[in-house]
Amino acid sequence: MDFKKIENIFLLAFVFLNVYLLISYINRAGIQSADSPTETINIIREMRKRDIQIPGDLSEEKQEVYYMQANTNTLIENNMNTLENQAGSINDEGTLYTSILSEEITLEGDPNEEVTAEQIAKLEAFVNSPSILFGDQYAFLRYDSSENRFIFSQMVEKTPVGDGTSEISFLYGQSDGSIISYQQTYAGPMQRQGDPIEIISAREAVEFLFQNNQLSSNAKVSKPILTYHRTLDLEDLSMYGPVWLIPVTESGQSKVFRVNAKDKTLVSEPTDASIIPETDQEKLDYDAEPTEPTESENN
C-alpha cells in the first residue's frame, strides 16, 4: 500500500476543507454586517407603514453619561421663608413646596393647542426671579397636556431630572389662562459616581417601544429627551440614572414612556407628588397672605 500517496491525498483534502471553511466564515460575516443596518431601516419602515409619526432627526449617537448621587437635604424647607409675593407650605417630609401667588401669571394663547416661546419666556422670567428657590438651576422640560402643567426640571450636567423629584410645576388654568400656584421639589446638588457608561441612542429607544408593542397605529412620537431618573432612594441619599423620556400621542391622548438608557427596559411611571389634582386645587386657600421675606438661610 502506498502510504505516501494516501498521506498526500489527506493533506490536500485538509487544505481544501480549510479554504472552504474560511470562505464560508467570510461570507457569513459579510451577510451579518449587511443585515444590521437593513434591520434598523426595516423597523423604521414598518413603523411608517403603520402610520406612526416619528421625528425625522432621531439621533443614532451613543453617548456616555454618569450615574449621579444627591444627598438628602432640607434646602427648600430652610429657605422657603425668603420667597416673595406668595403664601406657601411644605409637606411633612420637607420635600414638596406648594405656593399660592399673590399675583397671578397670565399667559397669552392656549398651550394645549401650541406652546409658544412667549409663554415659556414669561415663566422663565418668573423661575429666575426671587419668587423661586434655586431657579437658576431649572429649565423648561415640557408641557404636560394631560395634566395642564408647565414643567421645569433641575438641570444636572445639562441633563434634566425628568421623574418629578426635582421640578417646578405650574398648573395652567384653562378657563382664564392664568397660573395662580406652583409646586417645587429639589433634589439638591449632585455628584458623579463611578465611571461613565455608554447608553442607547434616541432612535434605539423609539425602536424598542415599537418592538415591544407599546406604539399603536397612527401614534405620534415626539422627540425623545434624555433625563435623569431616581433609581435608588435611601434615607441619606438618592441615586439617579439615565432614562429616555418619550412623549407619545395616541387617539388624542398624551402619555409618556420611559426607557432605561443603559439596560433598554421600560421604566414605570414615577409617583408624582408635584401634581396638583383639580379637586385639591379648589381646596387651597387663595386668600392667604403672602410670605414676608426674611434673611436667607444657607443650610
N, C-alpha and C positions, 0 to 999 in steps of 0.2 A: 504494500500500500504506500502511495506517495504522500507522506505526511507533510512534506514541504508545500506541495500543491494545495492540500486541504487548508494549511495554515494561511496561505496567501488568499484563498477564497474567503475565509472567515475575516481576515483583516480588511479586505476590500468591502465586504458586506457591512462591517462595523463602521467603516468610513462613510459609506453611503447612508447608513442609518443616522449617524451624527449630523450629516449635512441636511437630511430630511427634517430632523427634529429642530435644527437651528432655523431653517426656513419657516417651519410651522410656528415657532415661537415669535419670530419677527413679524409674520403676518398677523398673528393674534394680537400682538402688542399694538400694531398699527390700527387694527379694527377697533380695539378698545379706546385708543386715543381719539379716533374719529368719532366714536359713538358718544363720548362725553358731552361735547358741545351740542351735538344733534339732539340728545335727550333734553338738554336745557331748553333749546329752541322749541322742541315739541311741547313742553309743558306750557310755555307762554302761548304758543299757537292754540293749544287746546283750551286755555282759559279764554282766549279771544273768540274761539268758536262758540263758547257758551255765553257770549256777550258779557263777560266780566271785564269791566273797565279797570285798567291798571295804569299807573303813571308811566309816561314814556321815558323817564330818566331814572329808572330803578338802578341803583348803583350795584356793581358786582365787586366793589372793593372790599377786601378783608382787612379790617382794622385791628389794632392791638389796644386794649384798654386794661385798666387796673381794677381790682376789687377795692372798694373804699370802706373805711371804718368811721363811724360817727359815735362819739361818746355821749351817753345820756346827759342831758342838761336841762336847766330851768331858765334859759335866757329870755324867753318870751314872758314868763311869769315875773321875772325880776325887773323887766324893763317896760311892762305894759302901762305903768302909770306916767310914763313920759309922753305918751301919744296925745296928739292934739285933735280937738273938734270931734269927739266921739265918746260914747259910753261903751265900755267893753267888759267882758267877763272871761274867765278861763275855766276849763273843765277840771275835774278833780285830779286828773293825772298831771295837770300842768302842761299839756301838750297842744291843746286846741284853744285858740283865742277867737272869740266871737265879738264883732264890733257892730254898733249901730251908729251911723254917721249923723252928725248934726246938720250937715248939708248934703243933700243927695247929689249923685253924679248922674247927669242926663246925657244920654248918647243919641246921636242922630242916626236914623236908619235902623233896620231890623237885622240883627246878627244872624237870625235863623234863616234869612234869605241870603245875606252876604256879610261877612266880617270885613270891615273896611279898615284901612290904615289910620283913618281919623279916630275911629273907636279905640283902636289899640294905643294910639299916641296919647289919648286922653287918660286912659287907665294907667299907662306907663308913667305919665307925669304924676299921678296920684301915688303910685307904688314907690316912686323915688322921692316923695315928699316926707316931711316929719310925721305924717299921719300913719306911716307904716314902719314897722321894725325891720331892720336889715334889708330894706327894699332893694338896695343896690346889688344884692345877690340873686335877685329873681328876674326872670324874663318870661315873656308871653309864650305859653306852650300851645294852647289850642282853645277853641270854643266848643263846649260840650252841649250840643243842641238837645240831647235827651234830658238834660238837667237844667238847661238855660244858664250855663255858667261860663264865665271867662276864667281861665285857669292860668296862673303864673306859677312857674316852678323854680325852685332853687337850682342854680347852675353850679355844677361840680366839674371842674376841668372842661368847661364848655359843653357839658352834657347835662340835660335837665333831670331832676328827680321826678319820675313820672308815676309814682304809685300813691300820691296823696299824703305822704308822710312829711313833705316839706314843700308846701304850696300856699298860694294866696288865691282864694276862690271868691269871685264876685257873682252874686245871683242877680240875673237880669230880670227886671220886671216887664213882662210882655205887654201889660195893659197900658203903661205910660212911658216905657222906655227908660226907666230910672233905675239906679242902683242905690240902695239905702243901707246896705250892710255888706260885710265881708267876713271871711273866716281865714285864719292863718295857722299853719303848722310850720315848724322849723326844726330840721334835723341837727343844725349846727355845723361847725367846721368839720371837714372830713380829711382823712389822711389815706394815702395809698397803702395797700397791703400786698406783700408778695411781689412776684414778677408779673409783667404784663401778659395777658392771654389773647390769643387770636380768636376773633368772633366771626360768625357767619355774616354774609352780606345782606343788604336790604332785599335784594332780589331773591336770595335763598329763603329768607323769612316768609316772603309772599308765596313762593312756590310750595313751601312747607304747609302753609294753610290750605292751599288748593289740594295737595296730595293727601291731606288728612280730612278732606270733605268738610272744611269749615267755610268755604265760599260757595254760595248758591249762584245759579244762573242770574244774569242781569245785575249782579252786585257791583258796586263801585268801590274800588280800593284807593284810599288816599295815600300820600307819600308816607312811608314808614319813618318813625322817629326813634333814634337810639336814645334810650333813657337809662337811668339807674333805678333799680327796684330793690326794696329791702328783702334780703334773703335770710337774714338771721336777726332775731330780736331778743336780746338778753337784758338783764336788769341794768347792767352798766354800759352796754354798748350795742350798736347795731351794725350789721354788715350789708353792703349794697353791691349788687352785681348787675351786668349789662343785660337789658331786655329791649327787644324791638317792640315798640308800641305802634299798632297798625289800625287806624280808623277805617271802618267799613260801613257803607250804607246799603241796606237791603230792604226793598219794598218800602222806601221812605223812612225806615227806622235806622238810627245810627247805633253802632256798637263799636267797641274797641277790643281787638285781640292783642294778646301779649305773647311774644315768642322769646324764650330764653336764647340769648345771642351766643351762648357758649355751647349748650347741650342740644339746641334745636328741639325744645319741648314746649308745649303750651303751658303758660303760667296762669294760674287762677286770678280772677279779678280781685284786687285788694278790697278789704272792707274800708270804705272811705268815710271817715268821721267828719270830713270837712264839708260834706254836702248838707245843705240846709233844706230839709223837706218842707214843702209849702205849708203843711199843716202846722209845723213848728214855727215857721217864719211868722205866721199870723199871731202866734202867742208872744212874740218878742215885744218888749216894751219900747216903742219908738219914741216915747216922750221922756225917756231917761236923759238926765243931764249929762253933757259931755264931760269926759275926764279932764281934770285940770292937770297941765303938765308939771312935773317935778323934775328934780335933778336926776339924770340917768344913772342907773346902777350898772356896773360893769360885769358883775358875776351872776 
